[in-house]
Amino acid sequence: MAFVPVTHMSQPRASLEAQDLAREIEQVVVDFQKRRPRTSSRDVQQAMDIVESRAGTGISRHRSQATTRIIVATGVLVAFALALLLFFAG
């Protein structure tokens, strides 16, 4: 199965460094798939997720922490609003 990169038209133009890195990664994937033809696109995606998490950028980790903070803050506000409602209703 050949690796076909997916591009989105709405993405901003990547830097030259990012484009060069993408070409190198793409070539590594193609070479790997030549050696291991049973490699699926899902395997490639999982590998890229692993690389992202190990790259030191922490992008996924920061998104997860931010989402958790938003959920907790929303929960606290809802609980406070319910407490006020019950206080004034009773």
DSSP file (Angstrom, degrees, kcal/mol; ACC not computed):
  #  RESIDUE AA STRUCTURE BP1 BP2  ACC     N-H-->O    O-->H-N    N-H-->O    O-->H-N    TCO  KAPPA ALPHA  PHI   PSI    X-CA   Y-CA   Z-CA
    1    1 A M              0   0    0      0, 0.0     2,-0.2     0, 0.0    38,-0.1   0.000 360.0 360.0 360.0 127.9    0.0    0.0    0.0
    2    2 A A        -     0   0    0      1,-0.1     2,-0.5    32,-0.0    39,-0.1  -0.562 360.0-119.2 -85.6 145.6    1.5    3.3   -1.0
    3    3 A F        -     0   0    0     -2,-0.2    -1,-0.1    23,-0.1    27,-0.1  -0.730  29.3-173.1 -83.3 124.0    1.6    6.3    1.3
    4    4 A V        -     0   0    0     -2,-0.5     2,-0.0     2,-0.0    -2,-0.0  -0.957  20.4-133.6-120.6 111.6   -0.3    9.2   -0.2
    5    5 A P        -     0   0    0      0, 0.0     2,-0.5     0, 0.0    -2,-0.0  -0.353  16.6-134.8 -65.6 142.5    0.1   12.5    1.8
    6    6 A V        -     0   0    0     -2,-0.0     2,-0.4     2,-0.0    -2,-0.0  -0.852  21.5-168.4 -99.9 128.6   -3.2   14.3    2.4
    7    7 A T        -     0   0    0     -2,-0.5     2,-0.4     3,-0.0     3,-0.0  -0.905   9.8-149.7-117.1 148.0   -3.2   18.0    1.8
    8    8 A H    >   -     0   0    0     -2,-0.4     3,-1.1     1,-0.1    -2,-0.0  -0.952  10.5-144.6-115.9 133.2   -5.8   20.5    2.8
    9    9 A M  T 3  S+     0   0    0     -2,-0.4    -1,-0.1     1,-0.2    -2,-0.0   0.766  95.9  59.6 -68.7 -25.7   -6.4   23.6    0.8
   10   10 A S  T 3  S+     0   0    0      2,-0.0    -1,-0.2    -3,-0.0    -3,-0.0   0.538  80.0 106.7 -84.7  -5.0   -7.2   25.8    3.8
   11   11 A Q  S <  S-     0   0    0     -3,-1.1     3,-0.1     1,-0.1     2,-0.0  -0.475  76.4-111.9 -73.9 143.5   -3.9   25.3    5.5
   12   12 A P        -     0   0    0      0, 0.0     2,-0.1     0, 0.0    -1,-0.1  -0.347  46.9 -81.7 -68.7 157.5   -1.4   28.2    5.4
   13   13 A R        -     0   0    0      1,-0.1     2,-0.1    -2,-0.0     0, 0.0  -0.391  50.1-128.2 -62.2 129.2    1.7   27.8    3.4
   14   14 A A        -     0   0    0     -2,-0.1    -1,-0.1     1,-0.1    -3,-0.0  -0.416  26.1 -98.7 -79.0 155.5    4.3   25.9    5.4
   15   15 A S     >  -     0   0    0      1,-0.1     4,-2.3    -2,-0.1     5,-0.2  -0.212  34.2-107.8 -65.2 163.2    7.9   27.2    5.8
   16   16 A L  H  > S+     0   0    0      1,-0.2     4,-2.6     2,-0.2     5,-0.2   0.877 121.6  53.7 -61.1 -37.9   10.6   25.9    3.6
   17   17 A E  H  > S+     0   0    0      2,-0.2     4,-2.6     1,-0.2    -1,-0.2   0.915 108.8  48.2 -62.9 -43.2   12.0   23.9    6.5
   18   18 A A  H  > S+     0   0    0      2,-0.2     4,-2.5     1,-0.2    -2,-0.2   0.899 112.1  49.4 -65.1 -40.2    8.6   22.3    7.2
   19   19 A Q  H  X S+     0   0    0     -4,-2.3     4,-2.1     2,-0.2    -2,-0.2   0.912 112.0  48.1 -64.9 -42.4    8.3   21.4    3.5
   20   20 A D  H  X S+     0   0    0     -4,-2.6     4,-2.2     2,-0.2    -2,-0.2   0.921 112.5  48.8 -62.7 -44.0   11.8   19.9    3.4
   21   21 A L  H  X S+     0   0    0     -4,-2.6     4,-2.8     1,-0.2     5,-0.2   0.906 109.3  52.7 -62.6 -41.4   11.1   17.9    6.5
   22   22 A A  H  X S+     0   0    0     -4,-2.5     4,-2.7     1,-0.2    -1,-0.2   0.902 108.8  50.0 -61.2 -41.3    7.8   16.7    5.1
   23   23 A R  H  X S+     0   0    0     -4,-2.1     4,-2.2     2,-0.2    -1,-0.2   0.910 112.1  47.8 -63.7 -41.3    9.6   15.5    1.9
   24   24 A E  H  X S+     0   0    0     -4,-2.2     4,-2.2     2,-0.2    -2,-0.2   0.924 113.2  47.2 -65.7 -43.8   12.2   13.6    4.0
   25   25 A I  H  X S+     0   0    0     -4,-2.8     4,-2.5     1,-0.2    -2,-0.2   0.922 111.0  52.6 -62.4 -43.3    9.5   12.0    6.2
   26   26 A E  H  X S+     0   0    0     -4,-2.7     4,-2.5    -5,-0.2    -1,-0.2   0.906 109.3  49.1 -59.1 -42.3    7.6   11.0    3.1
   27   27 A Q  H  X S+     0   0    0     -4,-2.2     4,-2.7     2,-0.2    -1,-0.2   0.888 109.4  52.0 -66.5 -38.3   10.6    9.4    1.6
   28   28 A V  H  X S+     0   0    0     -4,-2.2     4,-2.6     2,-0.2    -2,-0.2   0.920 110.9  48.2 -61.8 -42.9   11.3    7.5    4.9
   29   29 A V  H  X S+     0   0    0     -4,-2.5     4,-2.7     2,-0.2    -2,-0.2   0.926 111.7  49.2 -63.6 -44.8    7.7    6.2    4.8
   30   30 A V  H  X S+     0   0    0     -4,-2.5     4,-1.6     1,-0.2    -2,-0.2   0.932 112.8  47.5 -60.5 -46.2    7.9    5.2    1.2
   31   31 A D  H  X S+     0   0    0     -4,-2.7     4,-1.7     1,-0.2    -1,-0.2   0.910 112.3  50.0 -61.4 -42.5   11.2    3.3    1.8
   32   32 A F  H  X S+     0   0    0     -4,-2.6     4,-2.8     1,-0.2    -2,-0.2   0.918 109.1  51.4 -62.2 -43.2    9.7    1.6    4.9
   33   33 A Q  H  < S+     0   0    0     -4,-2.7    -1,-0.2     1,-0.2    -2,-0.2   0.794 105.5  56.0 -67.7 -26.9    6.7    0.5    2.9
   34   34 A K  H  < S+     0   0    0     -4,-1.6    -1,-0.2    -5,-0.2    -2,-0.2   0.900 114.4  39.4 -67.5 -40.0    8.9   -1.0    0.2
   35   35 A R  H  < S+     0   0    0     -4,-1.7    -2,-0.2     1,-0.3    -1,-0.2   0.840 130.1  30.6 -75.8 -33.5   10.6   -3.1    2.9
   36   36 A R    ><  +     0   0    0     -4,-2.8     3,-2.0    -5,-0.2    -1,-0.3  -0.714  69.4 177.2-127.3  78.4    7.3   -3.8    4.8
   37   37 A P  T 3  S+     0   0    0      0, 0.0    -1,-0.1     0, 0.0    -4,-0.1   0.640  74.3  67.8 -63.2 -15.2    4.5   -3.8    2.2
   38   38 A R  T 3   +     0   0    0      2,-0.0     2,-0.3     0, 0.0    -5,-0.1   0.423  70.0 123.0 -84.3   3.5    1.8   -4.7    4.7
   39   39 A T    <   -     0   0    0     -3,-2.0     2,-0.1    -6,-0.2    -3,-0.0  -0.508  52.1-151.2 -67.7 123.0    2.2   -1.3    6.4
   40   40 A S     >  -     0   0    0     -2,-0.3     4,-1.8     1,-0.1     5,-0.1  -0.442  26.7-111.2 -92.4 167.5   -1.2    0.4    6.3
   41   41 A S  H  > S+     0   0    0      1,-0.2     4,-2.4     2,-0.2     5,-0.1   0.818 121.2  58.5 -65.1 -29.6   -2.0    4.1    6.3
   42   42 A R  H  > S+     0   0    0      2,-0.2     4,-2.6     1,-0.2    -1,-0.2   0.896 103.3  51.9 -65.0 -40.1   -3.3    3.6    9.8
   43   43 A D  H  > S+     0   0    0      2,-0.2     4,-2.3     1,-0.2    -2,-0.2   0.912 110.0  49.3 -60.3 -42.6    0.2    2.3   10.8
   44   44 A V  H  X S+     0   0    0     -4,-1.8     4,-2.3     2,-0.2    -2,-0.2   0.925 111.4  48.4 -63.6 -44.6    1.7    5.5    9.3
   45   45 A Q  H  X S+     0   0    0     -4,-2.4     4,-2.2     1,-0.2    -2,-0.2   0.911 111.5  49.5 -63.4 -42.5   -0.8    7.7   11.1
   46   46 A Q  H  X S+     0   0    0     -4,-2.6     4,-2.2     1,-0.2    -1,-0.2   0.901 110.5  51.1 -63.4 -39.6   -0.1    6.0   14.4
   47   47 A A  H  X S+     0   0    0     -4,-2.3     4,-2.5     1,-0.2    -2,-0.2   0.906 109.3  50.3 -63.5 -41.0    3.7    6.3   13.9
   48   48 A M  H  X S+     0   0    0     -4,-2.3     4,-2.5     2,-0.2    -1,-0.2   0.879 109.0  52.0 -65.6 -36.8    3.3   10.1   13.2
   49   49 A D  H  X S+     0   0    0     -4,-2.2     4,-2.2     2,-0.2    -1,-0.2   0.905 110.1  49.1 -63.2 -41.1    1.2   10.5   16.4
   50   50 A I  H  X S+     0   0    0     -4,-2.2     4,-1.8     2,-0.2    -2,-0.2   0.920 110.6  50.4 -63.9 -44.0    4.0    8.7   18.3
   51   51 A V  H  X S+     0   0    0     -4,-2.5     4,-1.3     1,-0.2    -2,-0.2   0.921 110.0  50.6 -60.1 -44.5    6.6   11.0   16.7
   52   52 A E  H  < S+     0   0    0     -4,-2.5     6,-0.5     1,-0.2     5,-0.5   0.912 111.2  47.8 -60.4 -42.8    4.6   14.1   17.6
   53   53 A S  H  < S+     0   0    0     -4,-2.2     3,-0.3     1,-0.2    -1,-0.2   0.802 118.3  41.0 -70.7 -27.1    4.3   13.0   21.2
   54   54 A R  H  < S+     0   0    0     -4,-1.8    -1,-0.2     1,-0.2    -2,-0.2   0.547  91.6  87.0 -94.1  -8.5    8.0   12.2   21.5
   55   55 A A  S  < S-     0   0    0     -4,-1.3    -1,-0.2    -3,-0.3    -2,-0.1   0.610  97.9-119.3 -72.3 -11.3    9.2   15.2   19.6
   56   56 A G  S    S+     0   0    0     -3,-0.3    -1,-0.1    -4,-0.3    -3,-0.1   0.468  86.9 110.3  87.7   0.0    9.3   17.4   22.6
   57   57 A T        -     0   0    0     -5,-0.5    -4,-0.1     1,-0.1    -5,-0.1   0.840  62.6-155.4 -77.1 -31.1    6.8   19.9   21.2
   58   58 A G     >  +     0   0    0     -6,-0.5     4,-2.9    -5,-0.1     5,-0.2   0.696  43.1 141.8  67.2  18.9    4.1   18.8   23.6
   59   59 A I  H  > S+     0   0    0     -7,-0.3     4,-2.3     1,-0.2     5,-0.2   0.945  72.7  42.7 -59.0 -50.5    1.4   20.0   21.2
   60   60 A S  H  > S+     0   0    0      1,-0.2     4,-2.3     2,-0.2    -1,-0.2   0.905 114.7  51.3 -63.3 -40.8   -0.9   17.1   22.0
   61   61 A R  H  > S+     0   0    0      1,-0.2     4,-2.5     2,-0.2    -1,-0.2   0.915 110.6  47.8 -63.5 -44.0   -0.2   17.4   25.8
   62   62 A H  H  X S+     0   0    0     -4,-2.9     4,-2.6     2,-0.2     5,-0.2   0.898 111.1  50.8 -65.8 -40.5   -0.9   21.1   25.8
   63   63 A R  H  X S+     0   0    0     -4,-2.3     4,-2.4    -5,-0.2    -1,-0.2   0.920 111.6  48.4 -61.6 -42.4   -4.2   20.7   23.9
   64   64 A S  H  X S+     0   0    0     -4,-2.3     4,-2.3     2,-0.2    -2,-0.2   0.917 112.7  47.2 -64.9 -44.2   -5.3   18.0   26.3
   65   65 A Q  H  X S+     0   0    0     -4,-2.5     4,-2.4     2,-0.2    -2,-0.2   0.903 112.4  49.9 -65.0 -41.0   -4.4   20.1   29.4
   66   66 A A  H  X S+     0   0    0     -4,-2.6     4,-2.2     2,-0.2    -2,-0.2   0.913 110.9  49.4 -64.3 -41.9   -6.2   23.2   28.0
   67   67 A T  H  X S+     0   0    0     -4,-2.4     4,-2.4    -5,-0.2    -2,-0.2   0.917 110.6  50.4 -62.7 -43.5   -9.3   21.1   27.2
   68   68 A T  H  X S+     0   0    0     -4,-2.3     4,-2.5     1,-0.2    -2,-0.2   0.911 110.1  50.3 -61.2 -43.0   -9.3   19.7   30.7
   69   69 A R  H  X S+     0   0    0     -4,-2.4     4,-2.7     1,-0.2    -1,-0.2   0.905 110.5  49.5 -63.0 -41.2   -9.0   23.2   32.2
   70   70 A I  H  X S+     0   0    0     -4,-2.2     4,-2.5     2,-0.2    -1,-0.2   0.920 111.6  48.5 -64.4 -43.2  -11.9   24.4   30.2
   71   71 A I  H  X S+     0   0    0     -4,-2.4     4,-2.4     2,-0.2    -2,-0.2   0.920 113.2  47.0 -63.4 -44.0  -14.1   21.5   31.2
   72   72 A V  H  X S+     0   0    0     -4,-2.5     4,-2.4     2,-0.2    -2,-0.2   0.927 112.9  49.0 -64.2 -44.9  -13.2   21.9   34.9
   73   73 A A  H  X S+     0   0    0     -4,-2.7     4,-2.3     1,-0.2    -2,-0.2   0.908 111.8  49.2 -62.4 -41.4  -13.9   25.7   34.7
   74   74 A T  H  X S+     0   0    0     -4,-2.5     4,-2.5    -5,-0.2    -1,-0.2   0.915 110.6  50.8 -63.4 -42.6  -17.2   25.2   33.0
   75   75 A G  H  X S+     0   0    0     -4,-2.4     4,-2.5     1,-0.2    -2,-0.2   0.901 109.7  49.9 -61.4 -41.7  -18.2   22.6   35.6
   76   76 A V  H  X S+     0   0    0     -4,-2.4     4,-2.4     2,-0.2    -1,-0.2   0.919 111.6  48.5 -63.9 -43.7  -17.3   25.0   38.4
   77   77 A L  H  X S+     0   0    0     -4,-2.3     4,-2.5     2,-0.2    -2,-0.2   0.902 112.2  48.4 -64.2 -40.8  -19.4   27.8   36.8
   78   78 A V  H  X S+     0   0    0     -4,-2.5     4,-2.5     2,-0.2    -2,-0.2   0.921 111.7  49.4 -64.9 -43.4  -22.4   25.5   36.2
   79   79 A A  H  X S+     0   0    0     -4,-2.5     4,-2.3     2,-0.2    -2,-0.2   0.906 112.0  48.7 -62.5 -41.0  -22.2   24.2   39.8
   80   80 A F  H  X S+     0   0    0     -4,-2.4     4,-2.5     2,-0.2    -2,-0.2   0.914 111.1  50.0 -64.6 -43.1  -22.0   27.8   41.1
   81   81 A A  H  X S+     0   0    0     -4,-2.5     4,-2.4     1,-0.2    -2,-0.2   0.904 111.5  48.6 -63.1 -41.1  -25.0   28.8   39.0
   82   82 A L  H  X S+     0   0    0     -4,-2.5     4,-2.7     2,-0.2    -1,-0.2   0.897 110.0  51.9 -64.9 -39.8  -27.0   25.9   40.2
   83   83 A A  H  X S+     0   0    0     -4,-2.3     4,-2.2     2,-0.2    -2,-0.2   0.918 111.1  47.4 -63.0 -42.8  -26.2   26.7   43.8
   84   84 A L  H  X S+     0   0    0     -4,-2.5     4,-2.6     2,-0.2     5,-0.3   0.915 111.5  50.9 -63.7 -42.0  -27.3   30.3   43.3
   85   85 A L  H  X S+     0   0    0     -4,-2.4     4,-2.1     1,-0.2    -2,-0.2   0.928 112.4  45.7 -60.5 -46.5  -30.5   29.1   41.7
   86   86 A L  H  X S+     0   0    0     -4,-2.7     4,-1.4     2,-0.2    -1,-0.2   0.875 112.1  52.7 -65.6 -36.8  -31.3   26.7   44.5
   87   87 A F  H  < S+     0   0    0     -4,-2.2    -2,-0.2    -5,-0.2    -1,-0.2   0.933 115.6  38.5 -65.3 -46.4  -30.5   29.4   47.1
   88   88 A F  H  < S+     0   0    0     -4,-2.6    -1,-0.2     1,-0.2    -2,-0.2   0.762 114.9  54.4 -77.9 -24.1  -32.8   32.0   45.6
   89   89 A A  H  <        0   0    0     -4,-2.1    -1,-0.2    -5,-0.3    -2,-0.2   0.777 360.0 360.0 -77.5 -26.0  -35.5   29.5   44.7
   90   90 A G     <        0   0    0     -4,-1.4    -1,-0.2    -5,-0.2    -2,-0.2   0.453 360.0 360.0 -96.6 360.0  -35.7   28.2   48.3
